[in-house]
Structures are given as structure tokens and as C-alpha cells.
Amino acid sequence: MSKSALKTASVLAFERNLDVSDAYLWQTNSQANIKSTDADKKLSRSPVTVKEKSVRGTISNRLKNPNKTDPAKLDAETEKANLQTVDSAALNEDNDTLIARFSLKVLPFTGKPNVCNDQNYQQALQQVVTDYVENQGLDELARRYAINILNARWLWRNRVGAEKISVTVKCNDQTISIDDAKSYGLKDFKASDAKVDQIADWIKAGLNDDAFIILYVEACAIIGYGQEVYPSQELILDTGSKKSKVLYRVSDRKGSEDNAGMHSQKVSNAIRTIDDWYTNAEFPIAIEPYGAVTTMGTAFRQPKDKMDFYSLFDNWVLKGETPDASQQHYVMGVLIRGGVFGASGKE
């Protein structure tokens, strides 16, 4: 079938190829572990738990007409109790180190959709992916994923307040360890050494279906005795909730449901924060079809600029217009991310 006769499948979906688990949060004392054996270190760990606390807040919202507000009225509002019940998580007073760990399964990336209702379109799509793998290869994507694992970007706010972070990555009977995750920057992907290369090779082997790959990743961040820890925060859909902040909990092997954790989506978002190929890029953003960054309320890949996933993807598959190498990496990164990409008839 000619390219001109092809149309985007109305039903088209890809499963994610980087399958990330939730991150479990633990704590320990770095000084106590200096002289400990490996067995002792495992025994000295304890979960980071989520606790409730009630606080009295103050009025801090922006006033509509601050210059016209009656001082007496504001004083009266200030006297009112603004009681809040919130979740919080922190290290114990005798622990200074946060331990976070998760697993990452790398699934084969063949370009075959999980669901597609047009076989001609599917053949054209798979040929595009095959050509990319043969001509460009998965080296660049794998290397960027590897750097984001080693730089502990996935710790998010916990990374910012850490004095020192070490990261360990295990695959089968091999282990890669680094003592200073912050030596790998967050603003670019220029880092290159044997450890980055090894982890990238593992990821590439999984994507190419050369081996079954599952990585076990652990970070130890020294943040200070008794310091606050930042698990994922739950989205509260029930507006009648008594809590103003609810933290994510994970169950441990003993059945405790108060242990703190991070959503797999949050960890995954950090690992795929590799897109610095958008126009006038100042920093990497997560691989997304429109380059959306919700915390900034901005979509960095606007359809009007023809730099969004759908514009690049459709021109590549339907018209044979191959984008430049960097945008090829981006498009394939979105497919590895997974999602529903069919052409709906609805506006």
C-alpha cells in the first residue's frame, strides 16, 4: 500500500517498555553502618512511616483588596483557628539516612503495538521502528535512562536536601555502585563513564530482547537526623476528606500499611526526563506527547510548531518524512513510554 493511502489507525496503543515498581522508603544511621557487615546493615534498616499530625495554620492567602481591608476585620480573621490534619513522614531522631529502592523491568521494544485495528498501518509503523533501531540504535535513549538512574533524579525533593547520595544498581549477578550521585548532573546528559555504559548496555539488551533485564535500584541519601522525608502525595478526589494532605503508603512483608512510598509513576517520570530536544530547550523535561510539565502549566511541544509527538509521528509513518536524529529519539521515547495514540473521529 502506498504512503498516501495510509491512515492512522483509529485504535492504537502501546504498552510501556520500562516497567517501574513503587519505591519503598527505609531509614538507617550512616555512622552505625560504617563498621557493620552487610548482614548487619540489612538488620539495621527500618521503614519510614507515615504519621498524622494536627497543626494550626494562619491566614496567608492573597487578599483581593489589601489596601481597603479593614485592619480590625483582618485581626478578627487571624484569631480564628485554622486547624488542619495532615500526613507527615520523617526519619527517627537516631537515623540520618533515607534509603529508597525500586525495581525496573525492561521489556522488548519491537515497534509492534499492543492494540492496532489496521494491519497496513501496523506494518508501516513497525518498519519505521525497525529502520530507527538499525540506523540510529537505542544507545542514546538507553544512555539517558541510565544517567537518570545514577543521578538519583527519581528521589525528587529528597535529592535536593541530601548531603550525599550513593546509588547501587543490580542486574543478575552484577552490581554497579557509585558514592556520589550528585556528580551526575540534572541539566544535561554529557556524563560518560564505564558505569553509565554498563547500565545503558543492560537497558539496551532488554529493549532489543537480547536478555531478560530487571534492575534493582537503591539510593542511600544522608539528609540529617530526624529530618522530614517526602513520599508521594495522594490526589484527594473526595472533597469531604478530613485531611488536607495524604501521603502514599505501601504495605511491607509484615503487613504494616503505614510505610511511606513513592508512586511508580513518579519514579518513571524522573527516569524518562530526557527530552532536551524541544525548541529553545533550557532543561530536560519528561517524555510526553505535548511536552507537558504540569508543575509549570506549560506544554513545550505545541502542535502549531509541528514539534509535538503526533505531528512528527504521523509525518514519519504516513508520509515518510523522517525527522532529524534528535526528534527520532523523542518519538521513540514516547512509544517506549507507552500510551493510546489512535486517531479518534471526535473533535
C-alpha positions in Angstrom: 0.0 0.0 0.0 1.3 3.5 -0.9 2.1 6.0 1.8 -0.7 8.3 0.5 -3.3 5.7 1.1 -2.3 5.1 4.7 -4.4 6.5 7.5 -3.6 6.5 11.2 -5.3 3.6 13.0 -8.3 4.6 15.0 -7.4 2.1 17.7 -3.7 2.2 18.5 -2.0 1.6 21.8 1.5 0.7 23.1 2.4 -0.9 26.4 5.2 0.7 28.4 8.6 -0.9 28.0 10.1 0.5 31.2 8.1 -1.2 33.9 8.8 0.6 37.2 7.7 -0.5 40.6 6.8 1.7 43.5 9.7 3.0 45.5 9.9 1.8 49.1 11.4 4.2 51.7 13.6 3.0 54.6 15.9 4.6 57.1 19.2 3.9 58.8 22.1 5.5 60.6 25.1 6.1 58.4 27.6 6.2 61.3 26.4 3.0 62.8 26.7 1.3 59.5 30.3 2.3 58.8 31.6 -0.7 60.8 28.7 -3.0 60.1 28.8 -6.1 58.0 26.4 -6.4 55.0 24.1 -8.6 57.1 24.1 -6.1 59.9 23.1 -3.3 57.5 20.0 -5.2 56.4 19.0 -5.7 60.0 19.6 -2.1 61.0 17.1 -0.8 58.5 13.6 0.2 59.5 10.7 1.6 57.4 9.9 5.3 57.1 6.4 5.5 58.5 3.6 7.9 57.8 2.0 9.6 60.8 -0.8 12.1 61.3 -0.4 15.4 63.0 -2.7 18.3 63.6 -1.5 21.8 63.1 -2.9 25.3 63.5 -2.4 27.3 60.3 -2.5 31.1 59.8 -4.2 33.2 57.2 -1.7 33.5 54.3 -3.8 33.7 51.2 -3.6 36.8 48.9 -6.3 39.4 49.7 -8.4 40.8 46.9 -8.2 44.4 48.1 -5.4 44.5 50.6 -5.3 48.3 50.8 -9.1 48.5 51.5 -9.2 45.7 54.0 -10.3 46.8 57.5 -7.4 46.1 59.9 -9.9 45.1 62.6 -11.5 42.6 60.3 -8.2 41.0 59.4 -7.2 40.8 63.1 -10.5 39.0 63.7 -9.9 36.5 61.0 -6.3 35.9 62.3 -7.7 35.0 65.7 -9.8 32.2 64.2 -8.2 28.7 64.5 -7.3 27.2 61.1 -6.9 23.6 62.2 -5.6 21.1 59.7 -4.9 17.4 59.9 -2.0 16.3 57.6 0.2 13.3 57.0 3.9 13.6 57.5 7.0 11.4 57.3 10.4 11.8 58.8 13.4 9.9 59.9 13.7 8.8 63.5 15.9 11.0 65.7 18.7 8.5 65.7 18.7 8.0 61.9 20.2 10.3 59.3 19.9 8.3 56.1 17.0 7.8 53.8 17.0 4.5 51.7 14.9 4.3 48.6 14.6 1.3 46.4 12.6 0.2 43.4 12.9 -2.3 40.5 12.9 -1.6 36.8 11.9 -4.3 34.3 13.0 -3.6 30.7 10.6 -5.1 28.1 11.4 -5.7 24.4 10.7 -2.8 22.1 9.8 -4.2 18.7 7.5 -1.4 17.5 4.5 -3.7 17.5 1.5 -2.0 19.1 -0.4 -3.8 21.9 -3.6 -2.9 20.0 -4.0 -1.8 16.4 -7.1 -2.2 14.2 -5.3 -1.5 10.8 -2.7 -4.1 9.7 -1.4 -2.0 6.9 -0.7 0.9 9.2 0.9 -1.5 11.7 3.3 -2.8 9.1 4.4 0.7 8.1 4.8 1.6 11.8 6.9 -1.5 12.6 9.1 -0.7 9.5 9.7 2.8 10.9 10.8 1.4 14.2 13.0 -1.3 12.6 14.7 1.4 10.5 15.3 3.5 13.5 16.8 0.7 15.5 19.1 -0.3 12.6 20.2 3.3 11.7 20.1 5.2 14.9 20.1 2.4 17.5 18.8 2.6 21.1 22.1 3.7 22.5 21.2 7.3 23.1 17.9 6.6 24.8 19.4 3.8 27.0 22.3 6.1 28.0 20.0 8.9 29.1 17.8 6.5 31.1 21.0 5.1 32.7 22.2 8.6 33.7 18.8 9.4 35.3 19.1 6.2 37.4 22.6 7.1 38.6 22.0 10.8 39.3 19.0 9.9 41.6 16.7 12.3 39.9 13.9 10.0 40.9 14.4 11.0 44.6 12.8 14.3 43.6 12.7 16.7 46.6 14.6 14.2 48.8 17.6 14.7 46.5 17.6 18.5 46.9 18.2 18.3 50.7 20.7 15.5 50.7 24.3 16.0 51.8 25.4 12.9 50.0 23.8 10.2 47.9 25.1 6.8 46.9 23.3 4.6 44.3 23.6 0.8 43.7 22.2 -0.9 40.6 22.0 -4.7 40.5 21.3 -6.9 37.4 21.5 -10.6 37.7 24.8 -11.3 39.5 26.4 -7.9 38.6 26.4 -4.8 40.7 27.2 -1.1 39.9 27.8 1.3 42.8 28.6 5.0 42.9 29.3 7.1 46.0 28.3 10.5 44.7 25.1 10.6 42.6 25.3 14.4 42.5 28.4 14.2 40.4 26.0 13.3 37.6 24.2 16.5 36.7 20.5 17.0 36.1 20.7 19.7 33.4 22.4 17.7 30.6 23.4 14.2 29.6 27.1 14.7 28.9 28.2 12.2 31.6 30.0 9.2 30.2 31.9 6.5 32.1 32.1 2.8 32.4 29.2 2.6 34.9 26.9 4.6 32.7 27.8 2.5 29.8 27.2 -0.8 31.7 23.7 0.2 32.8 22.9 1.5 29.4 24.0 -1.8 27.9 21.6 -3.6 30.3 18.7 -1.4 29.3 19.5 -1.7 25.6 19.8 -5.5 25.9 16.3 -5.5 27.4 14.8 -3.2 24.8 16.4 -5.3 22.0 15.1 -8.5 23.6 18.7 -9.9 23.9 18.2 -10.8 27.5 15.6 -10.7 30.3 16.5 -7.5 32.2 15.3 -6.4 35.6 17.3 -3.8 37.5 17.2 -3.4 41.3 18.0 0.2 42.2 18.7 1.6 45.6 19.8 5.0 46.8 21.1 6.0 50.3 20.7 9.7 50.9 22.2 11.4 54.0 19.6 14.0 54.8 20.1 14.6 58.6 18.9 13.1 61.9 15.1 13.3 62.2 14.7 15.2 59.0 11.5 15.2 57.0 11.1 12.8 54.1 9.0 13.4 51.0 7.0 10.4 49.8 4.4 10.8 47.0 1.3 12.8 47.9 -2.1 11.3 47.1 -4.6 13.1 45.0 -7.7 13.6 47.1 -10.8 13.2 45.0 -13.1 13.2 48.0 -13.6 16.8 48.9 -15.1 15.8 52.2 -11.8 14.4 53.4 -10.7 15.4 56.9 -7.0 15.6 55.9 -5.6 18.4 53.8 -2.5 16.2 52.8 -2.4 12.5 52.4 0.9 10.7 51.8 1.3 7.4 49.8 1.5 4.3 51.9 2.9 0.8 50.9 2.5 -2.5 52.7 5.5 -4.3 53.9 6.1 -8.0 54.4 4.9 -7.8 58.0 1.5 -6.3 56.9 2.1 -2.8 58.1 0.3 -0.2 56.0 1.9 2.9 57.4 5.1 2.6 55.4 5.9 5.6 53.2 6.5 5.1 49.4 6.6 6.8 46.1 4.3 6.1 43.2 5.7 4.1 40.3 4.5 6.9 38.0 6.6 9.5 39.9 9.7 7.4 39.6 9.0 6.6 36.0 8.5 10.3 35.2 12.0 11.0 36.5 13.7 8.3 34.6 12.2 9.4 31.3 13.0 13.1 31.9 15.4 13.0 28.9 13.7 15.4 26.4 16.0 18.3 25.8 15.3 18.2 22.1 12.3 20.6 22.2 12.7 24.2 20.8 14.9 26.5 22.8 15.4 23.8 25.5 16.8 25.1 28.8 16.4 21.9 30.8 15.3 18.3 30.3 11.6 17.5 30.6 9.8 14.2 30.8 9.0 12.5 27.5 5.3 13.4 26.8 3.3 13.8 23.6 3.0 17.6 24.0 6.0 18.1 26.3 3.6 18.9 29.2 5.0 19.9 32.5 2.1 20.2 34.9 4.0 22.0 37.7 4.8 24.8 35.2 1.4 24.7 33.4 3.3 24.6 30.1 3.3 22.4 27.1 6.7 22.8 25.5 5.8 21.0 22.3 3.0 22.8 20.7 1.1 21.3 17.7 1.3 24.7 15.9 5.0 24.3 15.8 4.8 20.8 14.4 7.1 19.6 17.1 4.6 17.5 19.1 4.7 13.8 19.0 1.6 13.4 16.8 2.9 15.8 14.1 6.3 14.1 14.0 4.9 10.6 14.3 2.3 11.0 11.6 4.6 12.6 9.1 7.2 9.9 9.7 4.8 6.9 9.3 2.2 8.2 6.9 4.3 10.5 4.7 7.8 9.0 5.0 9.2 12.3 6.3 12.0 11.2 8.6 12.7 13.8 11.3 16.2 14.7 12.4 18.0 12.3 14.7 17.1 14.1 17.9 13.4 14.1 17.1 13.6 10.4 16.1 14.9 9.7 19.7 12.0 11.7 21.1 9.3 9.9 19.1 10.7 6.5 20.0 10.9 7.7 23.6 7.2 8.3 23.6 6.5 4.9 22.2 8.6 3.3 24.9 6.7 5.4 27.4 3.5 3.8 26.1 0.0 5.2 25.7 -3.1 5.4 23.5 -2.3 7.1 20.2 -5.2 6.3 17.9 -6.9 8.8 15.6 -10.3 9.4 17.2 -13.1 10.7 15.0 -14.2 13.1 17.7 -13.0 16.7 17.9 
